[in-house]
Amino acid sequence: MLALLVAPSFGGALIGIGATAVFLLRHPLKLAWHDWLRRHRYPRTRACELLVVVYGLAALASFAGAGARSGPHALLPLLAAIPFGLTQFAYDARNRSRALPSELGGAIAPSFVAASIALAAARPAAIAIALAAVVLARSIPAVLYVRSILRHGRRTLMLVAHGLAVAVAAVVGPWTAMLAMCLLLMRAALPANNVPARRIGMRELGWGTVTVVLVAVGYRL
């Protein structure tokens, strides 16, 4: 969403659709994978297989359309996203989706999607790299923040990550990106003990929306 607001284009929209299809494909593929390993078909198996095919074809068609519209170079960052996506799926398939490598893989992969969307809009590589960096500055500290609350882990690494995010945003993004990261650092510094996971998720969704709006406005100023 951030990349589409900063660098809108039809090719970029297709990349966004393709990335969404890949995201939706993950869960039915996981269920079907488990059924295949058990060598047993359940009522859900056929439905999952059908969803995998539908989402897979939607992703391939969207990426192919984006490549035809914006040029194959726009899809190159997506190649870098593949190892991180596969890492997340590998852990997810073993019911370890909450492991740190899985969550980091899921947080890192979208940054390459943002870069790809920027290139599809014929923006300079510097803008694509900056958008990817801003996405990482938001997503990785967020993963560490949520884990520090739900797992009662040490907060030092999480706070350091938020501080680095402020520095990254100050270097590569507009001033509103640094403002967004400062706000995220302030929310991370406040104690949040005994907060239900659902409420944390809703809060992070709100903070993510605020971050996207602030950064997008900064690029438009």
Stockholm file with secondary structure:
# STOCKHOLM 1.0

chainA/1-221         MLALLVAPSFGGALIGIGATAVFLLRHPLKLAWHDWLRRHRYPRTRACELLVVVYGLAALASFAGAGARSGPHALLPLLAAIPFGLTQFAYDARNRSRALPSELGGAIAPSFVAASIALAAARPAAIAIALAAVVLARSIPAVLYVRSILRHGRRTLMLVAHGLAVAVAAVVGPWTAMLAMCLLLMRAALPANNVPARRIGMRELGWGTVTVVLVAVGYRL
#=GR chainA/1-221 SS CHHHHHSCCHHHHHHHHHHHHHHHHHHHHHHHHHHHHHTCCCHHHHHHHHHHHHHHHHHHHHHHHHHHHHCGGGGHHHHHHHHHHHHHHHHHHTTCTTSHHHHHHHHHHHHHHHHHHHHHTTCCHHHHHHHHHHHHHHHHHHHHHHHHHHSCCCSHHHHHHHHHHHHHHHHHSCHHHHHHHHHHHHHHHSCCTTCCHHHHHHHHHHHHHHHHHHHHHHHHC
#=GC SS_cons         CHHHHHSCCHHHHHHHHHHHHHHHHHHHHHHHHHHHHHTCCCHHHHHHHHHHHHHHHHHHHHHHHHHHHHCGGGGHHHHHHHHHHHHHHHHHHTTCTTSHHHHHHHHHHHHHHHHHHHHHTTCCHHHHHHHHHHHHHHHHHHHHHHHHHHSCCCSHHHHHHHHHHHHHHHHHSCHHHHHHHHHHHHHHHSCCTTCCHHHHHHHHHHHHHHHHHHHHHHHHC
//
